[in-house]
Amino acid sequence: MRCLKGIRGFSFVLLLICNVLSAMLAQLSPSPSPSPANLTHFIHRRTFRNSTLAVSASPPTANSSLSQLFFQIIGGKDSTLDVTRKNDSKGFTLEANEEEIDWMNLESDIRLWTRALRPVQWYPGHIMKTEKELREQLKLMDVVIEVRDARIPLSTTHPKMDAWLGNRKRILVLNREDMISTEDRNDWARYFAKQGIKVIFTNGKLGMGAMKLGRLAKSLAGDVNGKRREKGLLPRPVRAGIIGYPNVGKSSLINRLLKRKICAAAPRPGVTREMKWVKLGDGLDLLDSPGMLPMRIDDQAAAIKLAICDDIGEKAYDFIDVAGILVQMLARIPEVGSRALYSRYKIQLDGGCGKKFVKTLGLDLFGGDSHQAAFRILSDFRKGKFGYISLERPPL
């Protein structure tokens, strides 16, 4: 009897603990409380706005109970969640410190951070001349290939692009796919597919996706010669124009398609300064064009991202300002976070101020030269030293 009473008492205590934990989880999120089996997924995907959740657990089994889990709730408006998984012979440990990023809030913060900075603007004379020529050349094109930077697909499209293209057939190329994660790639593919836009991911340096692009351009404009034959005209090559922002990889992509260097290409904006038609075999003519930018960039959040990704001329921005904002962005992105910044530079992000971080790095490594420190941080990001990082996500 005493044994039965002990078991009943233990069951009652266990039930009470489960109820308390369920109530705590209900306060943290409007969604249903997770079971032990799906707790890992719950922690990875949810955003906790007012608290940090620290969890340690052994892998759930058929005999697992909620009494095996313990929680520590730490209040605070700026608390963040970062979950890491450590494997050992007994199971794993989840450590929560940094929040899954809220991209809408980050975008708002970038706009707030840029208000006090010098506006990022770049409109060299050759772009103005090219814009007028491009409007004339568009009349000759059967299909238009728009190239964007896969790290910032929304910021690397010209606000007048839709007006210029009208009803012309269009292929969207997201170049530098090697610099974003597979998850981001799939998210962007689904986003553009819903809009009915054909998208191809490419790597201009290695040529991945280039041949697929050539075949798609020919197939989309395949009806051109059919109509010409109906009129009694001889067939002609398909004309495809490659357009986009500076330094997104247009010329490199053409060189990969041709399998030889025909167009001047370099990892900096403004190398291509005039339009040039080149032949890809007998069936396709390609137009290489200089990078196109609006005369005035009103969205300074987008402008800062252009500077970070080296898609706008260096004279357009202050290196220290841009590097400071990049540091603040990276600290908010779970794949990087302040820990990765400290691991690489051995500097704490004091108070979340990126500009102070840059100046401290300048003192530690470059004899007080903050410009060199800023250049180092930007170069590290552009070379992929922080991993597969996208600075934008598809809108909801």
HELIX and SHEET records of a PDB file:
HELIX    1   1 ARG A    2  LEU A   28  1                                  27    
HELIX    2   2 PRO A   36  ASN A   38  5                                   3    
HELIX    3   3 LEU A   39  ARG A   45  1                                   7    
HELIX    4   4 LEU A   66  GLN A   68  5                                   3    
HELIX    5   5 TRP A  103  THR A  114  1                                  12    
HELIX    6   6 GLY A  125  LEU A  138  1                                  14    
HELIX    7   7 MET A  161  LEU A  165  1                                   5    
HELIX    8   8 GLU A  177  MET A  179  5                                   3    
HELIX    9   9 THR A  182  LYS A  194  1                                  13    
HELIX   10  10 ALA A  210  LEU A  220  1                                  11    
HELIX   11  11 ASP A  223  GLU A  230  1                                   8    
HELIX   12  12 LYS A  250  LEU A  258  1                                   9    
HELIX   13  13 GLN A  300  ILE A  308  1                                   9    
HELIX   14  14 GLU A  314  ALA A  316  5                                   3    
HELIX   15  15 PHE A  319  ARG A  332  1                                  14    
HELIX   16  16 GLY A  337  TYR A  345  1                                   9    
HELIX   17  17 ASP A  350  GLY A  352  5                                   3    
HELIX   18  18 GLY A  354  LEU A  365  1                                  12    
HELIX   19  19 SER A  370  ARG A  382  1                                  13    
SHEET    1   A 4 PHE A  70  GLY A  75  0                                        
SHEET    2   A 4 SER A  51  ALA A  57 -1                                        
SHEET    3   A 4 PHE A  92  ALA A  96 -1                                        
SHEET    4   A 4 VAL A  83  ASN A  87 -1                                        
SHEET    1   B 6 LYS A 198  THR A 202  0                                        
SHEET    2   B 6 LYS A 169  ASN A 175  1                                        
SHEET    3   B 6 VAL A 143  ASP A 149  1                                        
SHEET    4   B 6 VAL A 238  GLY A 244  1                                        
SHEET    5   B 6 LEU A 284  ASP A 288  1                                        
SHEET    6   B 6 LYS A 276  LEU A 280 -1                                        
END                                                                             
